[in-house]
Amino acid sequence: MAKAVFDELAAPAPKKRFTVGITDDVTHLSLEVDQTFELPGEARAAVFFGLGSDGTVGASKNTVKILGELPGRWAQGYFVYDSRKSGATTVSHLRFSRAPIRSSYLVDEADFVGVHQFGLLSAMRTLDIAKPGATVLLNSPYGPDATWDHLPVEVQQLIVDRGLKPYVVDAETVARDVGMGKRINTIMQTCYFYLSGVLEPDAAIAAIKESVATTYAKRGRTVIERNHRAIDAAVAHLSPLPVGAATSTAHRLVPVPPEAPDVVRRVTQAMLHGRGDELPVSALPVDGTWPTATSQWEKRAIASEIPIWDPSICIDCGKCAITCPHAAIRVKVMPAEALEGAPATLQSKPYKDRTLKDHRLIVQVAPDDCTGCGICVDVCPARSKTEVRHKSINLEPAREHREVERANFGFFLGIPEIDRSLVRHDQVKGAAQLQPLFEFSLACSGCGETPYIRTLTQLFGDRMIIANATGCSSIYGANMPTVPYAQDPQGRGPAWSNSLFEDNAEFGLGIRLAWEQQHAEARRLVDPSRGLLAHALGEPAATELADSLLGADQSTEEGIAAQRARVAQLREALADDPMAGPADDPVARRLLSLADELVEKTVWIIGGDGWAYDIGSGGLDHVLASGRNVNILVLDTEVYSNTGGQASKATPRAAAAKFAASGKAAAKKDLGLLAQAYGNVYVAQLAIGANQQQTIRAMLEAQAWDGPSLLIAYSTCIAHGIDMATSMTHQADAVASAYWPLYRFRPDTAGEGHPLHLDSKAPTKPVTDFMRAETRFSMLTRSDPQRAAKLAVLAQSDADERWRYYSQLAGMERTVVQDDHDERRNP
């Protein structure tokens, strides 16, 4: 593409403006790219395909460093990955030469291709980039004897036609055996050096071990030793792959089902297959809006293990579904007759409930959308009395269950969603049955943020308008090519938008003010339309409809449903009567355009701690002071997670982070306490892994409060350095040590109430027990034990003093002074 620009500039009459790298069929200003152009020199090229957080990019950068530091060697690394979270596709382009490499380029033809996730062979083009005779390294769970039969036929044909030399290694098994979990980077890197010949094998292994010792020095000797064992085991598990005939019945780049929306089939599918750059400009939405509910078509199937339900010991609690970060575990309750025609493998059990008698319960996994994080297993309280470690939810090898569970999940989706009026929304098992309108996001496996968003959509998603600060939640929330915000059977779901990082609170307030204006205008137009309604419905019915529209109580779901029915009646009356039709009356036309705004909407302002505590704190304070009915959810990871782990004002004392490598010396800012100072702001501190019931109760109370509300949600993160399978139970440890007290501050308008209510008990363990499990705290004990000990003492004092102070505040009486004629409450 760079050459195309220079070629154009050298033309006798170059274009004054142009585009390059895209097919611009709208302005027709695209430059022609010379596809035959090749880089000069004899560099050896390698390309590695992986998934975010599997270590492929890190290992590739490390390889560039190892080779680039050798005398007389030059190296280049160019990395292609989008801004989505771990689990998204990464492509690493490496070039090595004994001649100088002046710039970074994408590799067109590779001498070596490594596919670090077997599923990518079916999901995108991979071996297409290999030169004839190139070496190929596949991470395969099937071993050298069975891998060939599991390859897509197109991949088999490429290997045969180009005479590629394939090798396989089961890197996940090696990693698991040496205690490295799912981190396969060291294993795949070792195999590359062994096969590629860029270094002598012994010299390469020595260099990798030396690099590991330097890279993981702060992680401790145990981590280094595990990586060294992985290096030694990698070559022993490496085998050549016997090449057979291209006879597989499996295919790659499988198209999305025909029932997918048109934009998904035309645009999203190309992006999912790695061909987004080939799309012409005309294929993209003209107004920049993208449809929701598209993540359901991105079947990544990245989990090596998926949860399998044992109904015989299930206690119907719903904890697995309410804590699942990806909505990949769903719960449905239905009459027995709804299971007619179900696959024989679909399991169900009698549902224990006094109001839903003769109903069955199903707990079902979405096998291609689950990331295999294991949180559902960790939180499941139902244990077998006869089998050690067996629970009602257990992780099993995905390849043994995926086909069966696909059929089960397909039938499960066809079972009608439960009538929302039949279940209690203020109970965990009731809320778990509600359809999530946030599903299958590309958040990191085990993410501590997403369960809060998903639960909000289960409670209020059909009427939510979301203003999202830039950060993790905006990336997994609506980054192309798919959107996890979904729609209910009536086509309703959250409307989502993102402005900037620093102004999200003001952006959300603006959305609220705009809706209030539209709502007020719609109400104003109802009275002038009474005559039109009377002509269509008759006088008594018209009067009743108009009065009901203006006087509707929409504080409950039943009230909102009734108002929607009235709006539908209003639309029908105004649209169907020729004498009162919108074409003949400007009032009717205007009212029809705003009729939906007669139904109450809920505005939620969502973002992380970097926004709420730091860069957007001034705007947040402005919105809290406004008194407007907006709801704010702060997903508090206590660090700038999206940009690499920099310290924020939410970072606690003693935690190590970027810009606080020696441990943060200052205590964490108490955002909740600052908000409580206004008196009329509903404030709650949540930890869904510790107390799901309190989280749901706080969300319902925040929504019901006619004023600003602030929910501060503790969100475990991979930046904390924990096993994300324990993400939710680790939150429980944070609460038990009073590191993160749970509370609700409910402004009292009745007089002399106690607004602050502590929802967690006095600490039962020291904060140091909680801190010891996190690398962000423990790494300091290795690099500077004396300072770590000093800060740990102060951190314990912070927790003790915070609990003492909150306990005192909980006993204080305080009343909100409120003007009943405040224009902010009566627009």
C-alpha positions in Angstrom: 0.0 0.0 0.0 2.9 2.4 0.7 4.3 1.7 -2.7 0.8 2.6 -4.2 1.0 6.0 -2.6 4.5 6.7 -4.0 3.5 5.4 -7.4 0.5 7.8 -7.4 2.6 10.7 -6.3 5.0 10.0 -9.2 2.2 10.0 -11.8 2.0 12.9 -14.3 -1.3 14.0 -12.7 -1.7 12.5 -9.2 -5.0 12.6 -7.5 -5.5 15.5 -5.1 -7.0 13.1 -2.5 -7.2 9.4 -2.4 -7.9 6.3 -0.2 -5.6 3.3 0.0 -6.1 -0.2 1.5 -9.9 -0.2 1.1 -12.3 -0.8 -1.8 -13.8 2.7 -2.0 -16.8 2.2 -4.3 -18.5 5.3 -3.0 -16.0 8.1 -3.8 -14.0 5.9 -6.2 -10.7 7.3 -4.9 -9.0 4.0 -4.0 -5.5 3.5 -5.3 -4.6 0.4 -7.2 -2.2 -1.8 -5.1 0.5 -3.8 -7.0 -0.1 -7.3 -5.7 3.1 -8.6 -7.4 5.4 -6.3 -5.4 7.8 -8.1 -3.1 10.2 -6.9 -0.5 13.9 -7.0 -1.4 16.2 -9.2 0.6 16.2 -12.7 1.8 14.6 -12.5 5.2 13.0 -15.6 6.7 9.4 -15.0 7.6 7.1 -16.6 10.2 3.5 -16.0 11.0 1.7 -17.2 14.2 -2.0 -17.4 14.7 -3.3 -17.3 18.3 -5.9 -16.0 20.7 -5.5 -13.0 23.0 -4.1 -14.0 26.4 -2.8 -17.4 25.2 0.7 -15.8 25.1 1.3 -16.0 21.4 1.9 -12.3 21.0 4.1 -12.2 24.0 6.2 -15.2 22.9 6.5 -13.6 19.4 7.8 -10.4 20.8 10.2 -12.4 23.0 11.4 -14.3 19.9 12.1 -11.0 18.1 14.1 -9.8 21.2 16.1 -13.0 21.4 17.1 -13.0 17.8 17.4 -9.3 17.3 19.9 -9.0 20.1 22.3 -11.5 18.5 25.3 -10.0 16.7 24.7 -9.6 12.9 21.0 -10.3 13.2 18.0 -8.1 12.4 14.4 -8.8 13.3 11.0 -7.4 12.8 7.7 -8.0 14.5 4.3 -6.7 13.4 1.2 -7.7 15.3 -2.3 -7.7 14.1 -5.0 -7.8 16.8 -8.1 -5.8 17.4 -9.0 -4.0 20.6 -11.3 -6.7 21.9 -10.4 -8.6 25.0 -8.6 -11.9 25.5 -9.9 -14.6 23.3 -9.9 -12.5 20.1 -7.7 -13.6 17.2 -4.1 -12.4 17.0 -1.7 -12.7 14.1 2.0 -12.1 14.6 4.2 -11.4 11.6 7.9 -12.0 12.2 10.9 -11.5 9.8 14.6 -12.3 10.5 17.6 -11.6 8.4 21.4 -11.1 8.5 20.9 -8.0 6.4 19.3 -4.8 7.9 15.5 -4.7 8.1 14.5 -1.0 7.9 10.8 -1.2 8.5 7.9 -3.4 9.6 5.8 -5.2 7.0 3.0 -7.8 6.9 4.2 -11.1 5.7 2.8 -12.3 2.4 4.6 -15.6 2.2 5.9 -17.4 5.3 8.6 -20.0 5.7 7.0 -21.0 9.0 3.3 -20.9 10.1 2.3 -21.7 13.6 -1.4 -22.2 14.4 -1.6 -22.0 18.2 -5.3 -22.7 18.5 -6.7 -25.7 16.5 -10.1 -24.1 16.0 -8.6 -21.2 14.0 -7.9 -23.7 11.1 -11.7 -23.8 10.6 -12.5 -20.2 11.5 -10.2 -18.3 9.2 -7.5 -18.5 6.5 -4.2 -19.7 8.1 -2.0 -22.0 6.1 -2.9 -20.0 2.9 0.1 -17.7 3.8 2.6 -20.5 3.8 5.2 -20.8 1.0 5.5 -24.1 -0.9 7.5 -26.4 1.3 7.1 -24.3 4.4 7.1 -25.8 7.9 3.8 -25.8 9.8 3.3 -26.2 13.5 -0.2 -27.1 14.8 -1.3 -27.1 18.4 -3.7 -30.1 18.3 -5.5 -32.0 21.0 -5.8 -35.1 18.7 -2.1 -36.2 18.5 -0.2 -37.1 15.3 -2.4 -40.1 14.5 -5.8 -38.4 14.5 -5.1 -34.8 13.7 -5.2 -35.2 9.9 -8.7 -36.6 10.0 -9.9 -33.5 12.0 -8.5 -31.0 9.6 -10.9 -29.1 7.2 -10.6 -30.5 3.7 -9.4 -27.1 2.4 -6.5 -27.2 4.9 -5.6 -30.8 3.9 -5.6 -29.7 0.3 -3.2 -26.8 1.0 -0.8 -29.1 2.8 -0.8 -31.6 -0.1 -0.7 -29.0 -2.9 2.1 -27.0 -1.5 4.1 -29.8 0.0 4.0 -28.3 3.5 5.8 -30.0 6.3 3.4 -30.2 9.3 4.2 -31.0 12.9 1.8 -31.3 15.9 2.1 -30.8 19.6 -0.6 -31.0 22.3 0.5 -27.8 24.0 -2.5 -27.5 26.3 -1.8 -30.9 27.8 1.9 -30.1 28.3 0.9 -26.7 29.9 -1.5 -28.4 32.2 0.9 -31.1 33.2 3.6 -28.6 34.2 1.2 -26.4 36.1 0.9 -23.5 33.6 -2.8 -23.7 33.1 -3.8 -22.5 29.6 -0.6 -20.6 28.9 0.9 -22.3 25.9 3.3 -19.6 24.7 6.6 -21.1 26.0 5.8 -24.5 24.6 5.0 -23.2 21.1 8.0 -20.8 21.1 10.3 -23.7 22.0 8.9 -25.8 19.1 9.4 -22.9 16.7 13.0 -22.6 17.5 13.5 -26.3 17.3 11.9 -26.6 13.9 12.8 -23.4 12.2 16.6 -23.6 12.4 17.0 -19.9 13.1 19.2 -21.0 16.0 20.9 -24.3 16.9 18.5 -26.2 19.2 20.7 -26.2 22.3 21.5 -22.5 21.9 17.8 -21.7 21.3 16.6 -23.5 24.5 19.3 -21.8 26.6 18.3 -18.4 25.2 14.6 -19.1 25.9 15.3 -20.2 29.5 17.4 -17.1 30.1 14.6 -14.9 28.7 12.1 -16.6 30.9 14.2 -16.0 34.0 14.4 -12.3 33.2 10.8 -11.9 32.2 9.2 -13.7 35.2 11.7 -12.7 37.8 9.1 -10.7 39.8 6.6 -13.6 39.6 8.8 -15.8 41.7 10.9 -18.9 41.3 7.9 -21.3 41.0 6.7 -19.5 37.8 10.2 -19.7 36.3 10.6 -23.4 37.1 7.2 -24.2 35.5 8.2 -22.4 32.3 11.6 -24.3 32.3 9.7 -27.6 32.7 7.5 -26.6 29.8 10.5 -25.9 27.6 12.1 -29.2 28.4 8.8 -31.1 27.7 7.9 -29.2 24.5 10.2 -31.0 22.1 9.5 -34.4 23.7 5.8 -34.0 22.7 6.5 -32.7 19.2 5.7 -35.0 16.3 5.6 -34.9 12.5 2.1 -35.1 11.1 1.6 -37.9 8.6 0.1 -36.4 5.4 -2.8 -38.3 3.8 -5.3 -37.6 1.1 -7.6 -34.6 1.3 -10.8 -36.5 2.1 -12.1 -34.8 5.2 -15.8 -34.0 5.4 -15.2 -31.0 7.6 -15.0 -27.5 6.0 -13.6 -24.2 7.1 -15.2 -20.7 6.9 -18.6 -22.2 7.6 -21.2 -19.6 6.6 -23.6 -18.3 9.2 -27.1 -19.9 9.2 -29.5 -18.5 6.6 -31.8 -17.1 9.3 -29.1 -14.6 10.3 -29.9 -11.0 9.4 -28.8 -9.7 6.1 -26.1 -7.4 7.5 -24.6 -10.4 9.4 -24.5 -12.5 6.2 -23.1 -9.7 4.0 -20.8 -7.9 6.4 -20.3 -9.5 9.8 -19.5 -12.9 8.3 -16.7 -11.5 6.2 -15.2 -9.9 9.3 -15.5 -13.1 11.3 -13.6 -15.0 8.6 -10.8 -12.4 8.6 -11.8 -10.9 5.3 -13.1 -7.6 6.5 -10.5 -5.6 4.5 -12.1 -7.0 1.3 -15.5 -5.4 2.0 -16.4 -2.4 -0.2 -17.3 0.9 1.5 -20.9 0.5 0.2 -21.4 -2.6 2.3 -21.2 -0.8 5.6 -24.2 0.9 7.3 -24.7 4.4 5.9 -25.5 6.1 9.2 -22.9 4.3 11.3 -25.4 2.4 13.4 -25.0 -1.4 13.8 -27.6 -3.9 14.7 -27.6 -5.5 18.1 -27.9 -9.2 18.9 -25.1 -10.3 16.6 -22.7 -11.9 19.0 -24.9 -15.0 18.8 -23.5 -15.7 15.3 -19.9 -15.6 16.4 -19.4 -19.3 17.4 -15.8 -19.3 18.5 -15.7 -22.7 20.2 -12.5 -21.8 22.1 -13.1 -23.7 25.3 -11.2 -26.9 25.8 -13.6 -27.8 28.6 -17.2 -26.9 29.0 -19.6 -27.2 31.9 -21.9 -30.2 32.0 -24.9 -30.2 34.3 -25.8 -33.1 36.6 -29.5 -32.4 37.5 -29.6 -35.2 40.1 -27.9 -33.0 42.7 -29.0 -29.5 41.5 -30.7 -27.3 44.1 -32.2 -24.8 41.7 -30.2 -21.9 43.1 -29.4 -20.2 39.8 -25.9 -19.1 41.0 -24.2 -20.6 37.9 -26.3 -18.5 35.5 -26.2 -15.3 37.5 -22.4 -15.3 37.8 -21.5 -16.5 34.3 -19.4 -13.7 32.6 -20.6 -14.6 29.1 -24.2 -15.7 29.6 -23.1 -19.1 28.3 -25.0 -20.8 31.1 -28.7 -20.3 30.8 -31.6 -21.4 33.1 -35.1 -22.0 31.9 -38.3 -23.2 33.6 -41.1 -24.5 31.5 -44.2 -26.8 31.6 -43.4 -30.4 30.9 -45.2 -30.3 27.6 -42.7 -27.7 26.3 -40.1 -30.6 26.2 -42.0 -32.6 23.7 -39.7 -33.5 20.8 -36.6 -32.6 22.8 -33.3 -34.5 22.1 -32.9 -37.6 24.3 -29.7 -36.0 25.6 -31.4 -32.9 26.9 -31.6 -33.1 30.7 -34.2 -31.6 33.0 -35.5 -31.9 36.5 -38.6 -31.1 38.5 -38.5 -27.4 39.5 -39.0 -26.8 43.2 -41.3 -23.8 43.6 -44.7 -23.3 45.2 -46.1 -21.1 42.4 -44.7 -23.0 39.4 -45.9 -26.5 40.0 -45.5 -29.3 37.5 -42.7 -27.3 35.8 -39.3 -28.5 34.7 -35.9 -26.8 35.1 -33.1 -26.9 32.5 -29.5 -25.6 33.0 -27.9 -25.5 29.6 -24.5 -24.5 28.3 -24.0 -22.7 25.0 -21.1 -24.9 23.9 -19.6 -22.7 21.2 -19.9 -19.5 23.2 -18.5 -20.7 26.6 -14.9 -19.8 27.3 -14.4 -22.6 29.8 -13.5 -20.2 32.6 -14.9 -22.6 35.2 -16.6 -19.9 37.4 -19.9 -21.8 37.3 -18.2 -24.8 38.8 -16.5 -22.7 41.4 -19.7 -21.1 42.6 -21.9 -24.2 42.5 -22.9 -25.1 46.1 -24.4 -28.5 45.2 -21.9 -31.3 45.9 -22.2 -35.0 45.5 -22.3 -36.9 48.8 -20.6 -39.9 47.2 -18.2 -38.6 44.6 -15.3 -36.4 45.6 -15.2 -33.0 43.9 -18.3 -33.8 41.9 -20.8 -31.0 41.7 -24.0 -30.2 39.9 -21.9 -28.4 37.3 -18.6 -30.0 36.2 -16.1 -29.2 33.5 -15.7 -31.9 30.9 -13.6 -32.2 27.7 -15.4 -30.0 25.1 -14.6 -32.3 22.1 -16.5 -35.1 23.9 -19.6 -33.1 24.5 -19.8 -30.2 22.0 -21.8 -31.9 19.3 -24.4 -33.2 21.8 -24.7 -29.9 23.6 -25.1 -28.0 20.3 -28.2 -30.0 19.6 -29.4 -29.5 23.2 -28.8 -25.8 23.1 -30.6 -25.4 19.8 -33.7 -27.0 21.2 -33.3 -25.0 24.4 -33.3 -21.7 22.5 -36.7 -22.7 21.0 -38.3 -23.1 24.4 -40.4 -19.9 25.0 -39.0 -17.5 27.6 -40.9 -17.6 30.9 -43.6 -15.0 31.5 -41.7 -12.4 33.5 -44.6 -11.9 35.8 -44.4 -15.5 37.1 -41.0 -15.2 38.7 -39.7 -13.0 41.5 -37.1 -10.5 40.1 -35.8 -9.8 43.6 -34.5 -13.4 44.1 -31.4 -14.9 42.6 -33.1 -18.0 41.1 -35.9 -15.8 39.7 -33.6 -13.2 38.1 -31.5 -16.1 36.7 -34.5 -17.3 34.7 -35.0 -13.9 32.9 -33.6 -13.7 29.4 -30.2 -11.9 29.4 -30.0 -9.1 26.8 -26.2 -9.1 27.0 -24.7 -12.4 25.8 -21.5 -13.9 24.5 -19.3 -10.9 24.8 -15.6 -11.0 24.0 -14.6 -10.0 27.5 -11.7 -11.9 29.1 -12.5 -15.4 30.2 -13.7 -15.1 33.8 -14.3 -11.4 33.6 -15.6 -9.8 36.8 -17.4 -6.9 35.1 -19.8 -8.6 32.7 -22.0 -10.4 35.3 -23.2 -7.0 36.5 -24.1 -5.8 33.0 -25.8 -9.0 32.1 -27.9 -8.9 35.3 -28.9 -5.3 34.6 -30.2 -6.4 31.2 -32.2 -9.2 32.7 -33.9 -6.8 35.0 -34.4 -3.7 32.8 -32.9 -4.5 29.4 -36.1 -4.0 27.4 -36.1 -0.3 28.3 -32.4 0.6 28.9 -30.5 3.3 27.2 -26.8 3.0 28.0 -24.0 5.6 27.8 -20.7 3.7 28.0 -17.4 5.2 28.8 -14.5 4.1 26.7 -12.7 1.3 28.4 -13.0 -2.5 28.8 -16.8 -2.3 28.9 -17.0 -0.3 25.6 -14.6 -2.8 23.9 -16.4 -6.0 24.8 -19.8 -4.1 24.7 -19.9 -3.0 21.1 -16.7 -3.5 19.3 -17.0 -4.7 15.7 -17.8 -7.1 14.2 -20.4 -8.3 16.7 -22.5 -6.7 19.5 -23.5 -8.7 22.6 -26.4 -6.5 23.6 -29.4 -8.5 22.5 -33.2 -8.3 22.0 -36.2 -10.0 23.6 -38.8 -11.9 21.5 -40.6 -8.6 21.0 -37.5 -7.0 19.5 -36.8 -4.8 22.5 -33.4 -4.5 24.1 -30.8 -2.0 25.3 -29.8 1.0 23.1 -26.1 1.6 23.5 -23.8 4.4 22.6 -20.2 5.5 23.4 -18.9 9.1 23.4 -15.5 9.5 25.0 -13.6 8.5 28.1 -13.7 11.8 30.0 -17.3 12.9 29.3 -19.4 9.8 29.7 -21.3 11.1 32.7 -22.3 14.3 30.9 -23.1 12.3 27.8 -25.5 10.1 29.8 -27.1 13.1 31.5 -27.6 14.6 28.0 -29.4 11.4 27.0 -31.6 11.6 30.0 -32.5 15.2 29.4 -33.2 14.5 25.8 -35.6 11.7 26.7 -37.3 13.9 29.4 -37.9 16.5 26.7 -39.4 14.0 24.3 -41.4 12.5 27.1 -42.8 15.9 28.1 -43.6 16.7 24.4 -45.4 13.4 23.9 -47.5 14.1 27.0 -48.3 17.6 25.9 -49.6 16.2 22.5 -52.0 13.8 24.1 -54.6 16.4 25.1 -54.8 18.1 21.6 -55.3 14.6 20.2 -58.3 13.8 22.3 -60.7 14.8 19.5 -58.9 12.6 17.0 -59.0 9.7 19.4 -62.7 10.3 20.1 -63.4 10.1 16.4 -61.6 6.8 16.1 -62.6 5.2 19.4 -65.7 7.0 20.7 -65.8 9.5 23.5 -65.7 7.3 26.6 -62.9 5.1 25.3 -60.8 8.0 24.1 -61.1 9.8 27.4 -60.1 6.7 29.3 -57.1 6.1 27.0 -55.8 9.6 27.2 -56.3 9.8 30.9 -54.6 6.5 31.4 -51.7 7.4 29.2 -51.0 10.6 31.3 -51.7 9.0 34.7 -50.0 5.7 34.2 -48.0 4.2 37.1 -44.9 2.8 35.5 -43.0 2.0 38.7 -43.4 -1.8 38.0 -43.0 -4.1 35.0 -46.7 -4.6 35.0 -47.3 -0.9 34.8 -44.8 -0.6 31.9 -46.5 -3.5 30.0 -49.9 -1.8 30.5 -48.5 1.5 29.2 -47.1 -0.2 26.1 -50.5 -1.7 25.4 -52.0 1.8 25.6 -49.4 3.2 23.3 -50.2 0.4 20.8 -53.8 1.3 21.1 -53.0 5.0 20.5 -51.0 4.2 17.4 -53.7 2.0 16.0 -56.4 4.6 16.6 -54.4 7.5 15.0 -53.1 5.5 12.1 -56.2 3.6 11.0 -58.9 6.3 11.0 -58.7 8.1 7.6 -60.2 11.3 9.2 -57.6 11.2 12.0 -54.7 9.9 10.1 -51.2 11.3 10.5 -51.1 12.4 6.9 -53.9 14.9 7.6 -53.1 16.2 11.0 -49.7 17.6 12.2 -50.5 16.8 15.8 -51.2 13.2 15.0 -48.0 12.9 13.0 -45.9 14.4 15.8 -47.5 12.3 18.5 -47.0 9.1 16.4 -43.3 9.9 16.1 -43.0 10.3 19.9 -45.6 7.8 21.2 -43.0 5.3 22.4 -41.5 8.0 24.7 -44.7 7.8 26.7 -43.2 4.5 28.1 -40.7 5.0 30.8 -37.0 4.5 29.9 -34.1 3.9 32.2 -30.7 5.6 31.5 -27.6 3.8 32.7 -24.2 5.4 32.6 -21.6 2.6 32.7 -17.8 2.8 32.9 -14.7 1.7 34.8 -12.8 3.2 37.7 -10.3 5.0 35.5 -13.3 7.0 34.2 -15.2 7.4 37.4 -12.4 7.9 39.9 -10.0 9.8 37.7 -10.4 11.3 34.2 -14.2 11.6 34.3 -14.6 12.3 38.0 -15.5 16.0 37.6 -18.3 15.1 35.2 -19.5 12.3 37.4 -19.8 14.7 40.3 -21.7 17.2 38.2 -24.2 14.5 37.2 -24.7 13.4 40.8 -25.3 17.0 41.9 -27.9 17.4 39.1 -30.5 15.5 41.0 -31.7 13.9 37.7 -33.0 10.3 37.5 -29.9 8.6 36.1 -28.3 5.4 37.2 -24.5 5.0 37.2 -22.6 1.7 37.3 -18.9 1.8 38.1 -17.1 -1.4 37.2 -14.2 -1.1 39.7 -11.2 -3.2 38.8 -9.0 -0.8 40.7 -6.7 -0.3 37.8 -6.8 1.0 34.2 -7.4 -2.5 32.8 -8.0 -1.6 29.2 -4.8 0.3 28.7 -2.4 -2.1 30.4 -2.8 -1.9 34.1 -1.9 1.6 35.2 -2.7 2.7 38.7 -5.8 4.8 39.3 -7.2 6.6 42.4 -9.2 3.4 42.8 -6.0 1.3 43.2 -5.6 0.3 46.8 -2.6 0.8 49.0 0.1 -1.8 48.6 -0.9 -2.9 45.1 1.8 -2.8 42.5 0.7 -1.4 39.1 2.2 0.6 36.3 3.2 4.0 37.7 3.1 2.3 41.1 5.7 -0.4 40.7 6.9 -0.2 44.3 3.4 -0.5 45.6 0.9 2.3 45.8 1.6 4.4 48.9 -1.7 6.2 49.2 -5.1 4.8 50.2 -7.9 4.2 47.8 -10.3 7.1 47.1 -13.7 6.4 48.7 -16.0 7.3 45.8 -19.1 6.0 47.5 -18.6 8.1 50.6 -18.2 11.2 48.5 -21.5 10.5 46.7 -23.3 10.0 50.0 -22.4 13.5 51.1 -25.1 14.8 48.8 -27.7 13.0 50.8 -30.1 12.5 47.9 -27.9 10.0 45.9 -28.6 6.3 46.2 -25.2 4.6 46.7 -24.4 0.9 46.9 -21.2 -1.1 47.0 -21.6 -4.5 45.4 -19.7 -7.8 44.9 -21.8 -10.2 42.9 -19.5 -13.1 43.6 -19.9 -12.5 47.4 -23.6 -11.8 47.6 -25.8 -12.2 44.5 -28.9 -11.3 46.4 -27.6 -8.0 47.6 -26.5 -7.1 44.0 -29.9 -7.7 42.6 -31.6 -5.8 45.5 -29.3 -2.8 45.0 -30.0 -2.7 41.3 -33.8 -2.8 41.8 -33.6 -0.1 44.5 -31.3 2.1 42.3 -33.8 1.8 39.4 -36.7 2.6 41.7 -35.0 5.7 43.3 -36.3 8.9 41.6 -32.9 10.6 41.5 -29.3 9.8 40.9 -28.0 6.4 41.9 -24.4 5.1 42.0 -23.5 1.4 42.1 -19.9 0.6 42.7 -19.2 -3.0 41.6 -16.1 -4.8 42.6 -14.8 -6.4 39.5 -12.0 -9.0 39.5 -9.6 -8.8 36.6 -6.8 -10.7 35.0 -4.6 -7.6 35.9 -5.0 -8.7 39.6 -3.0 -11.8 38.9 -5.5 -14.4 40.2 -6.8 -17.6 38.8 -9.9 -16.3 37.0 -11.8 -19.5 37.6 -12.0 -18.3 41.2 -13.1 -14.8 40.2 -16.4 -14.9 42.0 -15.3 -16.7 45.2 -12.3 -14.4 45.4 -14.8 -11.5 45.6 -16.3 -13.3 48.6 -12.8 -13.3 50.2 -12.6 -9.5 49.6 -15.9 -9.1 51.5 -15.0 -11.5 54.3 -11.8 -9.5 55.1 -13.6 -6.1 54.9 -11.4 -5.2 52.0 -14.6 -4.5 50.2 -17.6 -4.0 52.5 -21.0 -4.3 51.0 -23.6 -1.6 51.8 -26.6 0.3 50.5 -27.1 4.0 51.2 -30.8 4.6 50.7 -31.8 8.3 51.0 -34.6 8.6 53.5 -37.5 11.0 52.6 -39.9 9.9 55.4 -37.9 11.4 58.2 -35.2 10.4 60.7 -34.2 7.2 59.0 -30.9 5.4 58.9 -29.9 5.5 55.2 -26.7 3.5 55.4 -27.2 -0.2 55.8 -24.2 -2.6 56.0 -24.9 -5.7 54.0 -21.7 -7.6 55.0 -20.7 -8.8 58.4 -17.7 -7.7 60.4 -14.4 -9.1 59.0 -13.6 -12.8 59.7 -10.2 -12.9 58.2 -7.2 -10.5 57.8 -6.8 -8.5 54.7 -3.4 -10.1 54.1 -5.1 -13.4 53.5 -7.0 -11.9 50.7 -4.0 -10.0 49.3 -1.8 -13.0 49.3 -3.8 -14.6 46.5 -3.2 -11.7 44.1 0.0 -11.2 42.2 -0.4 -7.4 42.3 0.2 -7.6 46.0 2.4 -10.6 46.3 5.0 -9.5 43.7 6.1 -6.7 46.0 6.9 -9.2 48.7 9.5 -10.7 46.4 11.0 -7.5 45.0 10.9 -5.4 48.3 9.8 -7.5 51.3 10.4 -4.7 53.8 8.2 -2.2 51.9 5.6 -4.9 51.2 5.3 -5.7 54.9 5.0 -2.0 55.8 2.3 -1.3 53.2 0.4 -4.5 54.2 0.1 -3.2 57.8 -1.2 0.1 56.5 -3.6 -1.7 54.2 -5.0 -3.7 57.2 -5.4 -0.4 59.1 -7.3 1.1 56.1 -9.7 -1.8 56.2 -10.2 -1.7 59.9 -10.7 2.1 60.0 -13.1 1.9 57.0 -15.2 -0.7 58.8 -15.2 1.2 62.0 -16.3 4.4 60.3 -19.0 2.8 58.2 -20.4 1.1 61.3 -20.7 4.5 62.9 -22.4 6.0 59.9 -24.8 3.1 59.8 -26.1 4.2 63.1 -26.7 7.8 62.1 -30.1 9.3 61.2 -30.3 11.5 58.1 -33.3 12.8 56.1 -33.3 14.2 52.5 -34.7 17.7 52.2 -36.7 17.6 49.0 -38.8 20.1 47.1 -41.9 18.4 45.8 -42.2 21.0 43.0 -38.6 20.7 41.9 -38.7 21.1 38.1 -36.0 18.4 37.8 -38.5 15.9 39.1 -41.5 17.3 37.2 -40.3 18.1 33.7 
